[in-house]
Amino acid sequence: MSRAELVQYGTFLLRLALGTLFLAHGSLKLFVFKPAGTAAYFRSLGLPGVVGYLTILGELGGGILLVFGIATSLVAIALVPLIIGTIVMVHGSKGWMFSNEGGGWEFPAFWALALVVQALLGSGAYSLGQMFNIGW
């Protein structure tokens, strides 16, 4: 297998991991915390409750698009501000280590960087976007 093929498979694995993480976090907000509870939490942070609903939509929609490789670069870049928002509004005040009480900003910072890398690399192997020429 050539180096170029390996890069395509590695890019696919990164895309699948990021998409799965977003699906997991969006599902937690939708099914466990419930949309109203998520909106209430966002209000407790001083944000409009609608931002909670938009976050659920962004995490689930973005996760699905990433998993299937549709408009991967655009979706990955669009999700970076969401993750930066978690650092600014929640995790930044907890210190660096994610193992700190309340979770520090170590993991969200890595997640944001991984999204930028994904945007630069594109979809990789097994992408519906490439297969059907959907998005970029």
A tleap script that builds the chain and sets N, CA, C and O, in Angstrom:
source leaprc.protein.ff14SB
mol = sequence {
  NMET SER ARG ALA GLU LEU VAL GLN TYR GLY
  THR PHE LEU LEU ARG LEU ALA LEU GLY THR
  LEU PHE LEU ALA HIE GLY SER LEU LYS LEU
  PHE VAL PHE LYS PRO ALA GLY THR ALA ALA
  TYR PHE ARG SER LEU GLY LEU PRO GLY VAL
  VAL GLY TYR LEU THR ILE LEU GLY GLU LEU
  GLY GLY GLY ILE LEU LEU VAL PHE GLY ILE
  ALA THR SER LEU VAL ALA ILE ALA LEU VAL
  PRO LEU ILE ILE GLY THR ILE VAL MET VAL
  HIE GLY SER LYS GLY TRP MET PHE SER ASN
  GLU GLY GLY GLY TRP GLU PHE PRO ALA PHE
  TRP ALA LEU ALA LEU VAL VAL GLN ALA LEU
  LEU GLY SER GLY ALA TYR SER LEU GLY GLN
  MET PHE ASN ILE GLY CTRP
}
set mol.1.N position { 0.849 -1.171 0.000 }
set mol.1.CA position { 0.000 0.000 0.000 }
set mol.1.C position { 0.900 1.242 0.000 }
set mol.1.O position { 1.874 1.316 0.749 }
set mol.2.N position { 0.560 2.210 -0.848 }
set mol.2.CA position { 1.381 3.413 -0.971 }
set mol.2.C position { 1.146 4.375 0.195 }
set mol.2.O position { 0.160 4.269 0.924 }
set mol.3.N position { 2.071 5.304 0.345 }
set mol.3.CA position { 1.955 6.321 1.391 }
set mol.3.C position { 0.694 7.162 1.183 }
set mol.3.O position { 0.006 7.496 2.148 }
set mol.4.N position { 0.390 7.504 -0.069 }
set mol.4.CA position { -0.803 8.303 -0.376 }
set mol.4.C position { -2.074 7.565 0.030 }
set mol.4.O position { -3.014 8.178 0.536 }
set mol.5.N position { -2.107 6.250 -0.187 }
set mol.5.CA position { -3.279 5.462 0.226 }
set mol.5.C position { -3.401 5.434 1.751 }
set mol.5.O position { -4.497 5.557 2.297 }
set mol.6.N position { -2.272 5.271 2.424 }
set mol.6.CA position { -2.296 5.265 3.888 }
set mol.6.C position { -2.801 6.596 4.444 }
set mol.6.O position { -3.543 6.617 5.426 }
set mol.7.N position { -2.407 7.691 3.827 }
set mol.7.CA position { -2.884 9.009 4.260 }
set mol.7.C position { -4.399 9.085 4.108 }
set mol.7.O position { -5.081 9.625 4.979 }
set mol.8.N position { -4.931 8.551 3.012 }
set mol.8.CA position { -6.380 8.560 2.801 }
set mol.8.C position { -7.107 7.771 3.890 }
set mol.8.O position { -8.165 8.187 4.362 }
set mol.9.N position { -6.540 6.638 4.284 }
set mol.9.CA position { -7.169 5.833 5.336 }
set mol.9.C position { -7.024 6.494 6.710 }
set mol.9.O position { -7.953 6.456 7.516 }
set mol.10.N position { -5.877 7.092 6.975 }
set mol.10.CA position { -5.700 7.818 8.232 }
set mol.10.C position { -6.646 9.002 8.337 }
set mol.10.O position { -7.196 9.276 9.404 }
set mol.11.N position { -6.831 9.699 7.229 }
set mol.11.CA position { -7.763 10.830 7.185 }
set mol.11.C position { -9.185 10.357 7.432 }
set mol.11.O position { -9.956 11.015 8.130 }
set mol.12.N position { -9.527 9.216 6.857 }
set mol.12.CA position { -10.850 8.622 7.091 }
set mol.12.C position { -11.047 8.298 8.571 }
set mol.12.O position { -12.107 8.579 9.130 }
set mol.13.N position { -10.037 7.710 9.206 }
set mol.13.CA position { -10.158 7.354 10.625 }
set mol.13.C position { -10.320 8.597 11.498 }
set mol.13.O position { -11.103 8.588 12.448 }
set mol.14.N position { -9.588 9.659 11.186 }
set mol.14.CA position { -9.748 10.910 11.927 }
set mol.14.C position { -11.163 11.445 11.752 }
set mol.14.O position { -11.799 11.856 12.723 }
set mol.15.N position { -11.657 11.440 10.510 }
set mol.15.CA position { -13.011 11.922 10.221 }
set mol.15.C position { -14.053 11.103 10.970 }
set mol.15.O position { -14.995 11.662 11.532 }
set mol.16.N position { -13.895 9.800 10.984 }
set mol.16.CA position { -14.834 8.919 11.673 }
set mol.16.C position { -14.807 9.166 13.184 }
set mol.16.O position { -15.856 9.199 13.827 }
set mol.17.N position { -13.612 9.339 13.748 }
set mol.17.CA position { -13.495 9.600 15.189 }
set mol.17.C position { -14.137 10.935 15.559 }
set mol.17.O position { -14.887 11.012 16.531 }
set mol.18.N position { -13.849 11.984 14.793 }
set mol.18.CA position { -14.434 13.295 15.086 }
set mol.18.C position { -15.952 13.263 14.949 }
set mol.18.O position { -16.670 13.797 15.794 }
set mol.19.N position { -16.432 12.636 13.882 }
set mol.19.CA position { -17.881 12.544 13.686 }
set mol.19.C position { -18.558 11.787 14.811 }
set mol.19.O position { -19.629 12.180 15.273 }
set mol.20.N position { -17.938 10.706 15.251 }
set mol.20.CA position { -18.502 9.904 16.338 }
set mol.20.C position { -18.524 10.691 17.648 }
set mol.20.O position { -19.492 10.610 18.405 }
set mol.21.N position { -17.466 11.448 17.915 }
set mol.21.CA position { -17.440 12.285 19.125 }
set mol.21.C position { -18.564 13.321 19.102 }
set mol.21.O position { -19.239 13.530 20.110 }
set mol.22.N position { -18.762 13.964 17.959 }
set mol.22.CA position { -19.844 14.951 17.873 }
set mol.22.C position { -21.208 14.286 18.015 }
set mol.22.O position { -22.096 14.834 18.669 }
set mol.23.N position { -21.385 13.119 17.415 }
set mol.23.CA position { -22.658 12.401 17.571 }
set mol.23.C position { -22.894 12.030 19.031 }
set mol.23.O position { -24.015 12.146 19.526 }
set mol.24.N position { -21.855 11.589 19.718 }
set mol.24.CA position { -21.997 11.218 21.132 }
set mol.24.C position { -22.374 12.429 21.984 }
set mol.24.O position { -23.265 12.338 22.829 }
set mol.25.N position { -21.710 13.549 21.770 }
set mol.25.CA position { -21.995 14.743 22.576 }
set mol.25.C position { -23.361 15.326 22.244 }
set mol.25.O position { -24.077 15.770 23.141 }
set mol.26.N position { -23.730 15.331 20.971 }
set mol.26.CA position { -25.056 15.812 20.591 }
set mol.26.C position { -26.156 14.909 21.114 }
set mol.26.O position { -27.202 15.388 21.550 }
set mol.27.N position { -25.925 13.598 21.074 }
set mol.27.CA position { -26.910 12.638 21.585 }
set mol.27.C position { -27.089 12.783 23.090 }
set mol.27.O position { -28.205 12.665 23.596 }
set mol.28.N position { -26.005 13.037 23.804 }
set mol.28.CA position { -26.088 13.259 25.248 }
set mol.28.C position { -26.993 14.457 25.548 }
set mol.28.O position { -27.841 14.403 26.439 }
set mol.29.N position { -26.799 15.526 24.796 }
set mol.29.CA position { -27.622 16.722 25.007 }
set mol.29.C position { -29.076 16.483 24.619 }
set mol.29.O position { -29.984 17.014 25.258 }
set mol.30.N position { -29.303 15.687 23.577 }
set mol.30.CA position { -30.659 15.445 23.087 }
set mol.30.C position { -31.415 14.435 23.949 }
set mol.30.O position { -32.568 14.667 24.313 }
set mol.31.N position { -30.768 13.316 24.276 }
set mol.31.CA position { -31.480 12.211 24.919 }
set mol.31.C position { -31.333 12.148 26.442 }
set mol.31.O position { -32.219 11.632 27.123 }
set mol.32.N position { -30.238 12.661 26.981 }
set mol.32.CA position { -30.022 12.594 28.425 }
set mol.32.C position { -30.399 13.918 29.084 }
set mol.32.O position { -31.255 13.963 29.968 }
set mol.33.N position { -29.750 14.989 28.645 }
set mol.33.CA position { -30.051 16.301 29.233 }
set mol.33.C position { -31.363 16.857 28.708 }
set mol.33.O position { -31.994 17.694 29.353 }
set mol.34.N position { -31.770 16.390 27.535 }
set mol.34.CA position { -32.978 16.847 26.822 }
set mol.34.C position { -32.753 18.278 26.306 }
set mol.34.O position { -31.998 19.043 26.905 }
set mol.35.N position { -33.405 18.629 25.204 }
set mol.35.CA position { -33.208 19.970 24.639 }
set mol.35.C position { -33.510 21.101 25.625 }
set mol.35.O position { -32.764 22.078 25.694 }
set mol.36.N position { -34.595 20.974 26.382 }
set mol.36.CA position { -34.938 22.038 27.335 }
set mol.36.C position { -33.875 22.166 28.427 }
set mol.36.O position { -33.539 23.277 28.839 }
set mol.37.N position { -33.348 21.038 28.895 }
set mol.37.CA position { -32.292 21.068 29.905 }
set mol.37.C position { -31.003 21.658 29.358 }
set mol.37.O position { -30.301 22.393 30.053 }
set mol.38.N position { -30.698 21.330 28.111 }
set mol.38.CA position { -29.513 21.895 27.472 }
set mol.38.C position { -29.664 23.406 27.329 }
set mol.38.O position { -28.731 24.159 27.608 }
set mol.39.N position { -30.845 23.845 26.893 }
set mol.39.CA position { -31.101 25.288 26.755 }
set mol.39.C position { -30.988 25.986 28.107 }
set mol.39.O position { -30.444 27.087 28.195 }
set mol.40.N position { -31.496 25.353 29.154 }
set mol.40.CA position { -31.409 25.934 30.500 }
set mol.40.C position { -29.951 26.061 30.942 }
set mol.40.O position { -29.570 27.061 31.550 }
set mol.41.N position { -29.138 25.048 30.638 }
set mol.41.CA position { -27.718 25.115 30.986 }
set mol.41.C position { -27.041 26.276 30.261 }
set mol.41.O position { -26.259 27.017 30.856 }
set mol.42.N position { -27.345 26.427 28.985 }
set mol.42.CA position { -26.745 27.529 28.230 }
set mol.42.C position { -27.180 28.878 28.799 }
set mol.42.O position { -26.383 29.815 28.855 }
set mol.43.N position { -28.432 28.980 29.219 }
set mol.43.CA position { -28.898 30.213 29.862 }
set mol.43.C position { -28.138 30.466 31.164 }
set mol.43.O position { -27.841 31.612 31.502 }
set mol.44.N position { -27.822 29.379 31.902 }
set mol.44.CA position { -27.074 29.543 33.155 }
set mol.44.C position { -25.657 30.064 32.903 }
set mol.44.O position { -25.019 30.614 33.801 }
set mol.45.N position { -25.174 29.885 31.669 }
set mol.45.CA position { -23.857 30.407 31.290 }
set mol.45.C position { -23.936 31.854 30.811 }
set mol.45.O position { -22.919 32.476 30.503 }
set mol.46.N position { -25.166 32.381 30.753 }
set mol.46.CA position { -25.355 33.743 30.273 }
set mol.46.C position { -25.598 33.842 28.784 }
set mol.46.O position { -25.586 34.935 28.217 }
set mol.47.N position { -25.821 32.701 28.146 }
set mol.47.CA position { -26.094 32.671 26.707 }
set mol.47.C position { -27.592 32.511 26.478 }
set mol.47.O position { -28.295 32.008 27.355 }
set mol.48.N position { -28.089 32.924 25.328 }
set mol.48.CA position { -29.501 32.668 25.023 }
set mol.48.C position { -29.757 31.161 24.940 }
set mol.48.O position { -28.910 30.414 24.450 }
set mol.49.N position { -30.899 30.722 25.408 }
set mol.49.CA position { -31.237 29.301 25.378 }
set mol.49.C position { -31.201 28.702 23.990 }
set mol.49.O position { -30.908 27.517 23.831 }
set mol.50.N position { -31.496 29.510 22.978 }
set mol.50.CA position { -31.501 29.012 21.601 }
set mol.50.C position { -30.121 28.492 21.193 }
set mol.50.O position { -30.020 27.633 20.317 }
set mol.51.N position { -29.066 29.003 21.815 }
set mol.51.CA position { -27.717 28.521 21.515 }
set mol.51.C position { -27.586 27.044 21.893 }
set mol.51.O position { -26.863 26.302 21.229 }
set mol.52.N position { -28.268 26.615 22.941 }
set mol.52.CA position { -28.266 25.200 23.311 }
set mol.52.C position { -28.891 24.335 22.230 }
set mol.52.O position { -28.365 23.275 21.890 }
set mol.53.N position { -30.021 24.792 21.690 }
set mol.53.CA position { -30.675 24.050 20.609 }
set mol.53.C position { -29.789 24.017 19.365 }
set mol.53.O position { -29.669 22.981 18.710 }
set mol.54.N position { -29.174 25.143 19.045 }
set mol.54.CA position { -28.288 25.201 17.878 }
set mol.54.C position { -27.058 24.318 18.065 }
set mol.54.O position { -26.546 23.744 17.104 }
set mol.55.N position { -26.590 24.214 19.302 }
set mol.55.CA position { -25.447 23.348 19.585 }
set mol.55.C position { -25.809 21.887 19.354 }
set mol.55.O position { -25.026 21.140 18.767 }
set mol.56.N position { -26.983 21.477 19.808 }
set mol.56.CA position { -27.440 20.103 19.556 }
set mol.56.C position { -27.499 19.853 18.054 }
set mol.56.O position { -26.997 18.838 17.570 }
set mol.57.N position { -28.102 20.765 17.327 }
set mol.57.CA position { -28.219 20.630 15.874 }
set mol.57.C position { -26.843 20.572 15.214 }
set mol.57.O position { -26.601 19.748 14.333 }
set mol.58.N position { -25.947 21.453 15.648 }
set mol.58.CA position { -24.603 21.471 15.079 }
set mol.58.C position { -23.823 20.207 15.364 }
set mol.58.O position { -23.145 19.679 14.482 }
set mol.59.N position { -23.915 19.716 16.592 }
set mol.59.CA position { -23.172 18.506 16.947 }
set mol.59.C position { -23.722 17.279 16.230 }
set mol.59.O position { -22.953 16.466 15.714 }
set mol.60.N position { -25.033 17.138 16.192 }
set mol.60.CA position { -25.611 15.971 15.516 }
set mol.60.C position { -25.460 16.075 14.004 }
set mol.60.O position { -25.033 15.123 13.352 }
set mol.61.N position { -25.810 17.230 13.450 }
set mol.61.CA position { -25.694 17.409 11.999 }
set mol.61.C position { -24.257 17.335 11.536 }
set mol.61.O position { -23.947 16.672 10.546 }
set mol.62.N position { -23.374 18.020 12.256 }
set mol.62.CA position { -21.962 17.977 11.904 }
set mol.62.C position { -21.380 16.584 12.046 }
set mol.62.O position { -20.580 16.153 11.215 }
set mol.63.N position { -21.778 15.877 13.097 }
set mol.63.CA position { -21.304 14.508 13.288 }
set mol.63.C position { -21.717 13.589 12.155 }
set mol.63.O position { -20.911 12.798 11.666 }
set mol.64.N position { -22.969 13.690 11.736 }
set mol.64.CA position { -23.456 12.859 10.626 }
set mol.64.C position { -22.695 13.177 9.347 }
set mol.64.O position { -22.244 12.273 8.644 }
set mol.65.N position { -22.554 14.469 9.047 }
set mol.65.CA position { -21.845 14.861 7.826 }
set mol.65.C position { -20.391 14.407 7.851 }
set mol.65.O position { -19.862 13.976 6.826 }
set mol.66.N position { -19.741 14.497 9.006 }
set mol.66.CA position { -18.363 14.025 9.102 }
set mol.66.C position { -18.281 12.515 8.923 }
set mol.66.O position { -17.434 12.031 8.171 }
set mol.67.N position { -19.134 11.772 9.591 }
set mol.67.CA position { -19.091 10.310 9.474 }
set mol.67.C position { -19.229 9.878 8.014 }
set mol.67.O position { -18.527 8.973 7.561 }
set mol.68.N position { -20.122 10.519 7.291 }
set mol.68.CA position { -20.350 10.140 5.899 }
set mol.68.C position { -19.425 10.857 4.922 }
set mol.68.O position { -19.422 10.541 3.732 }
set mol.69.N position { -18.654 11.800 5.398 }
set mol.69.CA position { -17.684 12.470 4.537 }
set mol.69.C position { -18.313 13.421 3.538 }
set mol.69.O position { -17.888 13.485 2.384 }
set mol.70.N position { -19.315 14.156 3.969 }
set mol.70.CA position { -19.997 15.116 3.098 }
set mol.70.C position { -19.578 16.523 3.525 }
set mol.70.O position { -19.755 16.907 4.681 }
set mol.71.N position { -19.021 17.287 2.581 }
set mol.71.CA position { -18.549 18.656 2.843 }
set mol.71.C position { -17.622 18.685 4.062 }
set mol.71.O position { -17.727 19.569 4.913 }
set mol.72.N position { -16.731 17.726 4.131 }
set mol.72.CA position { -15.904 17.517 5.320 }
set mol.72.C position { -15.118 18.752 5.744 }
set mol.72.O position { -15.157 19.137 6.913 }
set mol.73.N position { -14.413 19.370 4.818 }
set mol.73.CA position { -13.587 20.529 5.183 }
set mol.73.C position { -14.440 21.674 5.706 }
set mol.73.O position { -14.094 22.304 6.705 }
set mol.74.N position { -15.538 21.941 5.043 }
set mol.74.CA position { -16.436 23.019 5.464 }
set mol.74.C position { -17.039 22.724 6.842 }
set mol.74.O position { -17.077 23.597 7.710 }
set mol.75.N position { -17.504 21.502 7.031 }
set mol.75.CA position { -18.114 21.110 8.311 }
set mol.75.C position { -17.085 21.180 9.438 }
set mol.75.O position { -17.378 21.693 10.518 }
set mol.76.N position { -15.886 20.667 9.190 }
set mol.76.CA position { -14.848 20.675 10.227 }
set mol.76.C position { -14.525 22.106 10.659 }
set mol.76.O position { -14.429 22.383 11.855 }
set mol.77.N position { -14.358 23.006 9.708 }
set mol.77.CA position { -14.061 24.402 10.056 }
set mol.77.C position { -15.248 25.049 10.758 }
set mol.77.O position { -15.065 25.842 11.681 }
set mol.78.N position { -16.458 24.717 10.330 }
set mol.78.CA position { -17.659 25.294 10.953 }
set mol.78.C position { -17.807 24.859 12.409 }
set mol.78.O position { -18.389 25.586 13.214 }
set mol.79.N position { -17.288 23.680 12.756 }
set mol.79.CA position { -17.406 23.182 14.123 }
set mol.79.C position { -16.333 23.731 15.068 }
set mol.79.O position { -16.477 23.630 16.286 }
set mol.80.N position { -15.274 24.302 14.527 }
set mol.80.CA position { -14.207 24.845 15.381 }
set mol.80.C position { -14.736 25.911 16.342 }
set mol.80.O position { -14.415 25.847 17.529 }
set mol.81.N position { -15.534 26.893 15.890 }
set mol.81.CA position { -16.039 27.884 16.856 }
set mol.81.C position { -16.884 27.268 17.970 }
set mol.81.O position { -16.881 27.770 19.094 }
set mol.82.N position { -17.599 26.199 17.675 }
set mol.82.CA position { -18.384 25.520 18.705 }
set mol.82.C position { -17.461 25.007 19.810 }
set mol.82.O position { -17.740 25.182 20.996 }
set mol.83.N position { -16.369 24.377 19.411 }
set mol.83.CA position { -15.423 23.830 20.389 }
set mol.83.C position { -14.690 24.955 21.125 }
set mol.83.O position { -14.474 24.871 22.334 }
set mol.84.N position { -14.313 25.999 20.398 }
set mol.84.CA position { -13.680 27.149 21.051 }
set mol.84.C position { -14.647 27.745 22.079 }
set mol.84.O position { -14.228 28.191 23.147 }
set mol.85.N position { -15.929 27.747 21.751 }
set mol.85.CA position { -16.943 28.232 22.692 }
set mol.85.C position { -16.960 27.435 23.982 }
set mol.85.O position { -17.179 27.999 25.054 }
set mol.86.N position { -16.731 26.124 23.893 }
set mol.86.CA position { -16.699 25.321 25.120 }
set mol.86.C position { -15.500 25.694 25.989 }
set mol.86.O position { -15.570 25.651 27.217 }
set mol.87.N position { -14.397 26.060 25.330 }
set mol.87.CA position { -13.217 26.486 26.095 }
set mol.87.C position { -13.506 27.816 26.783 }
set mol.87.O position { -13.238 27.980 27.973 }
set mol.88.N position { -14.050 28.758 26.029 }
set mol.88.CA position { -14.294 30.101 26.561 }
set mol.88.C position { -15.366 30.089 27.647 }
set mol.88.O position { -15.200 30.723 28.689 }
set mol.89.N position { -16.459 29.376 27.410 }
set mol.89.CA position { -17.616 29.452 28.306 }
set mol.89.C position { -17.598 28.434 29.451 }
set mol.89.O position { -18.211 28.672 30.491 }
set mol.90.N position { -16.905 27.307 29.275 }
set mol.90.CA position { -16.992 26.237 30.280 }
set mol.90.C position { -15.618 25.800 30.784 }
set mol.90.O position { -15.328 25.926 31.974 }
set mol.91.N position { -14.779 25.293 29.900 }
set mol.91.CA position { -13.570 24.590 30.330 }
set mol.91.C position { -12.369 25.489 30.616 }
set mol.91.O position { -11.478 25.095 31.369 }
set mol.92.N position { -12.327 26.674 30.037 }
set mol.92.CA position { -11.164 27.548 30.202 }
set mol.92.C position { -10.858 27.902 31.642 }
set mol.92.O position { -9.693 28.000 32.027 }
set mol.93.N position { -11.882 28.091 32.430 }
set mol.93.CA position { -11.684 28.471 33.836 }
set mol.93.C position { -11.309 27.288 34.727 }
set mol.93.O position { -11.025 27.471 35.910 }
set mol.94.N position { -11.307 26.089 34.173 }
set mol.94.CA position { -11.036 24.881 34.969 }
set mol.94.C position { -9.567 24.477 34.929 }
set mol.94.O position { -9.190 23.457 35.506 }
set mol.95.N position { -8.737 25.262 34.258 }
set mol.95.CA position { -7.330 24.908 34.126 }
set mol.95.C position { -7.091 24.079 32.876 }
set mol.95.O position { -8.010 23.813 32.101 }
set mol.96.N position { -5.837 23.674 32.696 }
set mol.96.CA position { -5.442 22.966 31.479 }
set mol.96.C position { -5.887 21.503 31.475 }
set mol.96.O position { -6.488 21.060 30.497 }
set mol.97.N position { -5.617 20.755 32.513 }
set mol.97.CA position { -5.847 19.308 32.508 }
set mol.97.C position { -7.337 18.975 32.469 }
set mol.97.O position { -8.119 19.491 33.267 }
set mol.98.N position { -7.712 18.119 31.543 }
set mol.98.CA position { -9.117 17.737 31.438 }
set mol.98.C position { -9.548 16.898 32.637 }
set mol.98.O position { -10.741 16.782 32.918 }
set mol.99.N position { -8.585 16.314 33.341 }
set mol.99.CA position { -8.909 15.527 34.540 }
set mol.99.C position { -9.245 16.415 35.740 }
set mol.99.O position { -9.691 15.909 36.769 }
set mol.100.N position { -9.040 17.720 35.626 }
set mol.100.CA position { -9.433 18.637 36.706 }
set mol.100.C position { -10.940 18.577 36.912 }
set mol.100.O position { -11.684 18.197 36.009 }
set mol.101.N position { -11.384 18.955 38.106 }
set mol.101.CA position { -12.821 18.995 38.379 }
set mol.101.C position { -13.503 19.930 37.378 }
set mol.101.O position { -13.088 21.076 37.210 }
set mol.102.N position { -14.536 19.442 36.726 }
set mol.102.CA position { -15.238 20.224 35.710 }
set mol.102.C position { -14.599 20.148 34.340 }
set mol.102.O position { -15.150 20.677 33.375 }
set mol.103.N position { -13.447 19.500 34.232 }
set mol.103.CA position { -12.772 19.331 32.952 }
set mol.103.C position { -12.060 20.585 32.495 }
set mol.103.O position { -12.698 21.618 32.288 }
set mol.104.N position { -10.755 20.515 32.333 }
set mol.104.CA position { -9.984 21.642 31.814 }
set mol.104.C position { -10.123 21.755 30.307 }
set mol.104.O position { -10.957 21.085 29.698 }
set mol.105.N position { -9.311 22.597 29.717 }
set mol.105.CA position { -9.468 22.859 28.287 }
set mol.105.C position { -8.517 22.065 27.402 }
set mol.105.O position { -8.449 22.314 26.199 }
set mol.106.N position { -7.785 21.120 27.968 }
set mol.106.CA position { -6.845 20.287 27.226 }
set mol.106.C position { -7.542 19.525 26.090 }
set mol.106.O position { -7.113 19.619 24.940 }
set mol.107.N position { -8.594 18.782 26.388 }
set mol.107.CA position { -9.281 17.968 25.386 }
set mol.107.C position { -9.984 18.823 24.334 }
set mol.107.O position { -9.834 18.542 23.145 }
set mol.108.N position { -10.749 19.860 24.715 }
set mol.108.CA position { -11.365 20.690 23.681 }
set mol.108.C position { -10.342 21.373 22.766 }
set mol.108.O position { -10.605 21.545 21.576 }
set mol.109.N position { -9.183 21.763 23.302 }
set mol.109.CA position { -8.153 22.384 22.466 }
set mol.109.C position { -7.625 21.379 21.443 }
set mol.109.O position { -7.434 21.717 20.275 }
set mol.110.N position { -7.392 20.145 21.886 }
set mol.110.CA position { -6.949 19.105 20.957 }
set mol.110.C position { -8.021 18.833 19.905 }
set mol.110.O position { -7.715 18.649 18.727 }
set mol.111.N position { -9.270 18.811 20.339 }
set mol.111.CA position { -10.396 18.573 19.442 }
set mol.111.C position { -10.453 19.670 18.371 }
set mol.111.O position { -10.658 19.374 17.193 }
set mol.112.N position { -10.274 20.922 18.770 }
set mol.112.CA position { -10.279 22.034 17.813 }
set mol.112.C position { -9.139 21.882 16.807 }
set mol.112.O position { -9.333 22.093 15.610 }
set mol.113.N position { -7.956 21.518 17.288 }
set mol.113.CA position { -6.821 21.314 16.398 }
set mol.113.C position { -7.084 20.160 15.437 }
set mol.113.O position { -6.767 20.261 14.251 }
set mol.114.N position { -7.656 19.069 15.928 }
set mol.114.CA position { -7.979 17.925 15.068 }
set mol.114.C position { -8.978 18.321 13.981 }
set mol.114.O position { -8.887 17.832 12.855 }
set mol.115.N position { -9.923 19.196 14.302 }
set mol.115.CA position { -10.873 19.679 13.296 }
set mol.115.C position { -10.169 20.489 12.215 }
set mol.115.O position { -10.495 20.361 11.034 }
set mol.116.N position { -9.209 21.318 12.604 }
set mol.116.CA position { -8.452 22.091 11.616 }
set mol.116.C position { -7.650 21.150 10.719 }
set mol.116.O position { -7.614 21.335 9.503 }
set mol.117.N position { -7.011 20.148 11.307 }
set mol.117.CA position { -6.266 19.157 10.526 }
set mol.117.C position { -7.206 18.444 9.558 }
set mol.117.O position { -6.859 18.251 8.393 }
set mol.118.N position { -8.383 18.053 10.023 }
set mol.118.CA position { -9.359 17.391 9.159 }
set mol.118.C position { -9.742 18.297 7.994 }
set mol.118.O position { -9.825 17.842 6.853 }
set mol.119.N position { -9.973 19.563 8.275 }
set mol.119.CA position { -10.332 20.507 7.213 }
set mol.119.C position { -9.219 20.614 6.175 }
set mol.119.O position { -9.494 20.706 4.979 }
set mol.120.N position { -7.977 20.602 6.620 }
set mol.120.CA position { -6.848 20.691 5.697 }
set mol.120.C position { -6.675 19.419 4.877 }
set mol.120.O position { -6.319 19.484 3.700 }
set mol.121.N position { -6.922 18.267 5.486 }
set mol.121.CA position { -6.740 16.987 4.799 }
set mol.121.C position { -7.901 16.629 3.883 }
set mol.121.O position { -7.706 15.924 2.893 }
set mol.122.N position { -9.092 17.097 4.190 }
set mol.122.CA position { -10.268 16.717 3.401 }
set mol.122.C position { -10.914 15.466 3.961 }
set mol.122.O position { -10.762 15.143 5.140 }
set mol.123.N position { -11.633 14.769 3.103 }
set mol.123.CA position { -12.471 13.649 3.541 }
set mol.123.C position { -11.734 12.337 3.731 }
set mol.123.O position { -12.075 11.568 4.629 }
set mol.124.N position { -10.741 12.065 2.914 }
set mol.124.CA position { -10.079 10.774 2.974 }
set mol.124.C position { -10.892 9.687 2.293 }
set mol.124.O position { -11.791 9.973 1.502 }
set mol.125.N position { -10.571 8.448 2.603 }
set mol.125.CA position { -11.225 7.287 1.980 }
set mol.125.C position { -12.673 7.156 2.448 }
set mol.125.O position { -13.069 7.707 3.475 }
set mol.126.N position { -13.431 6.422 1.679 }
set mol.126.CA position { -14.822 6.076 2.020 }
set mol.126.C position { -15.690 7.309 2.279 }
set mol.126.O position { -16.436 7.355 3.257 }
set mol.127.N position { -15.591 8.283 1.420 }
set mol.127.CA position { -16.330 9.528 1.583 }
set mol.127.C position { -17.458 9.614 0.565 }
set mol.127.O position { -17.223 9.528 -0.640 }
set mol.128.N position { -18.686 9.784 1.053 }
set mol.128.CA position { -19.810 9.983 0.130 }
set mol.128.C position { -19.651 11.284 -0.634 }
set mol.128.O position { -20.068 11.389 -1.787 }
set mol.129.N position { -19.052 12.268 0.004 }
set mol.129.CA position { -18.821 13.540 -0.662 }
set mol.129.C position { -17.959 13.385 -1.895 }
set mol.129.O position { -18.265 13.959 -2.940 }
set mol.130.N position { -16.885 12.618 -1.792 }
set mol.130.CA position { -16.022 12.375 -2.949 }
set mol.130.C position { -16.700 11.447 -3.947 }
set mol.130.O position { -16.601 11.649 -5.157 }
set mol.131.N position { -17.381 10.440 -3.442 }
set mol.131.CA position { -18.031 9.464 -4.306 }
set mol.131.C position { -19.079 10.112 -5.208 }
set mol.131.O position { -19.177 9.789 -6.392 }
set mol.132.N position { -19.864 11.034 -4.635 }
set mol.132.CA position { -20.953 11.664 -5.380 }
set mol.132.C position { -20.681 13.138 -5.684 }
set mol.132.O position { -21.577 13.860 -6.122 }
set mol.133.N position { -19.439 13.583 -5.449 }
set mol.133.CA position { -19.041 14.969 -5.709 }
set mol.133.C position { -19.959 15.960 -4.994 }
set mol.133.O position { -20.465 16.907 -5.597 }
set mol.134.N position { -20.168 15.720 -3.677 }
set mol.134.CA position { -21.025 16.566 -2.842 }
set mol.134.C position { -20.134 17.446 -1.975 }
set mol.134.O position { -19.280 16.941 -1.246 }
set mol.135.N position { -20.324 18.734 -2.051 }
set mol.135.CA position { -19.600 19.641 -1.166 }
set mol.135.C position { -18.125 19.694 -1.467 }
set mol.135.O position { -17.684 19.320 -2.554 }
set mol.136.N position { -17.346 20.172 -0.472 }
set mol.136.CA position { -15.896 20.258 -0.616 }
set mol.136.C position { -15.221 20.010 0.706 }
set mol.136.O position { -13.994 20.040 0.789 }
savepdb mol mol.pdb
quit
